[in-house]
Amino acid sequence: MNIKEKELSHVNKEGQAAMVDVGEKKETRRMASARAIVVLPQEVMSLLKDGELWGKKGPVIQTAIIAGTMGAKRTGELIPMCHPLGLESCSFDTEWKGNELTIQCTTKIESKTGVEMEALTGASVAALTIYDMCKALSHDIVIKEIKLLEKRGGKSDFKREA
């Protein structure tokens, strides 16, 4: 099926925004993983990697993970047509590649709807928190990308090729 044959699920027949009715759908195990990449200046990256960077708001990476978890849990309040979900799991992995910090958020639930938006929101909020906490040192911080890596469960699965 090509893209022109598909329809937007959050737009009704009258062209109005509408939340998708998932009432008749079957609950299945859902998982999604998303990634954000934060590019930091060498000096800031060195301080973070060495664990020396504790801002007035607390330890930077740990605070970002907590903020990302909070963001994932509140996705339904941020994205207008997103269903409010009670996540069963929200976890983070971080990895340094040169001066880039990769933040990966994985969300899981048994539900009638997927958790891609929760994973994307979690990764995004974690990256924004890194920026917020480090901006006093440099405004040369870039959030390079935010993207879905994988989703499982429901009507279709997706896995992005590396």
C-alpha positions in Angstrom: 0.0 0.0 0.0 1.5 3.3 -1.0 1.2 6.4 1.1 -1.5 8.0 -1.0 -3.8 5.0 -0.2 -3.4 5.5 3.6 -5.5 7.7 5.8 -4.6 9.8 8.8 -6.0 8.0 11.9 -6.5 11.2 13.9 -8.7 13.0 11.4 -12.4 12.1 11.1 -14.6 12.1 7.9 -15.4 15.8 8.4 -11.7 16.7 8.5 -11.7 17.4 12.2 -9.0 16.2 14.7 -10.3 13.2 16.6 -8.9 10.6 19.1 -8.9 7.1 17.6 -11.6 4.8 19.1 -9.7 1.8 20.4 -12.6 0.4 22.3 -13.0 -2.7 20.0 -9.3 -3.4 19.7 -7.7 -6.4 21.5 -5.1 -5.8 24.2 -1.6 -6.9 23.2 1.9 -6.6 24.5 3.3 -3.3 23.1 6.9 -2.1 23.1 8.6 0.9 21.5 12.1 2.3 21.6 13.2 5.8 20.6 16.5 7.6 20.5 17.6 11.2 20.9 21.2 12.4 20.2 22.6 15.4 22.0 25.8 16.9 20.6 27.9 18.7 23.3 31.0 20.9 23.1 34.2 19.0 24.1 34.5 20.8 27.5 30.9 20.0 28.5 31.1 16.5 27.3 34.3 15.9 29.3 32.7 17.1 32.5 29.6 15.0 32.0 31.6 11.8 31.1 33.9 12.2 34.1 30.8 12.5 36.4 32.0 16.0 37.5 29.0 17.9 36.3 26.4 18.5 39.0 24.3 21.5 38.4 22.1 23.4 40.8 19.3 21.1 39.6 21.3 17.9 40.4 23.3 15.3 38.6 22.7 16.0 34.9 22.3 12.6 33.3 20.4 11.1 36.2 18.1 14.1 36.3 17.5 13.8 32.5 16.5 10.1 32.9 14.0 11.0 35.7 12.6 13.9 33.6 12.4 11.6 30.5 10.4 9.1 32.6 8.1 11.8 33.8 7.6 13.0 30.2 6.8 9.5 28.9 4.2 9.0 31.7 2.5 12.3 30.8 2.5 12.0 27.0 -1.3 11.8 26.9 -1.4 15.3 28.5 1.1 16.8 26.0 0.0 15.3 22.6 -3.6 16.2 22.0 -4.9 13.0 20.4 -2.7 10.6 22.3 -4.5 8.2 24.6 -3.5 8.5 28.3 -1.7 5.3 29.2 -0.4 3.7 32.5 3.0 2.6 31.3 4.2 -0.7 32.8 7.9 0.0 32.0 10.0 3.0 31.0 13.7 2.5 30.8 16.7 4.4 29.5 20.1 3.6 28.1 22.8 6.2 27.5 25.9 5.8 25.4 28.8 8.2 24.5 30.1 8.3 20.9 32.7 11.0 20.8 31.0 14.2 21.9 27.5 12.8 21.2 25.3 11.4 24.0 22.8 8.9 22.7 19.7 8.6 24.9 17.5 5.6 24.2 14.0 5.3 25.8 12.1 2.0 25.8 8.4 1.8 26.9 6.2 -1.2 27.4 2.6 -1.9 28.2 -0.2 -4.4 27.7 -2.8 -2.2 25.8 -5.1 -1.6 22.9 -2.8 1.2 21.6 0.9 1.6 21.1 3.6 3.3 23.1 5.6 5.0 20.3 4.7 8.5 21.4 5.7 7.7 25.0 9.1 6.5 23.9 9.6 9.5 21.7 8.5 11.9 24.4 10.7 10.2 27.0 13.8 10.5 24.8 12.9 14.1 23.8 12.4 15.3 27.4 15.6 13.6 28.5 17.5 15.4 25.7 15.8 18.7 26.5 16.8 18.3 30.2 20.5 17.8 29.2 20.2 21.1 27.3 18.5 22.9 30.1 21.0 21.8 32.7 24.1 22.5 30.6 23.1 25.7 28.8 24.8 27.8 31.4 28.1 26.3 30.2 27.4 26.6 26.5 24.6 27.3 24.1 26.5 25.3 21.5 24.6 22.2 22.4 22.5 20.6 19.6 19.8 18.0 19.8 20.7 16.3 16.6 17.9 13.8 16.1 14.9 12.2 17.7 13.5 9.1 16.1 11.6 5.9 16.6 13.9 2.9 16.5 11.4 0.1 16.9 7.8 -0.8 17.8 6.2 -4.2 18.4 2.7 -5.3 19.1 -0.6 -4.3 17.6 -1.4 -4.2 13.9 2.2 -3.9 12.6 5.8 -4.1 13.8 8.5 -1.7 12.8 12.3 -1.8 13.2 14.5 0.9 11.7 17.6 -0.3 10.0 20.9 1.0 11.5 
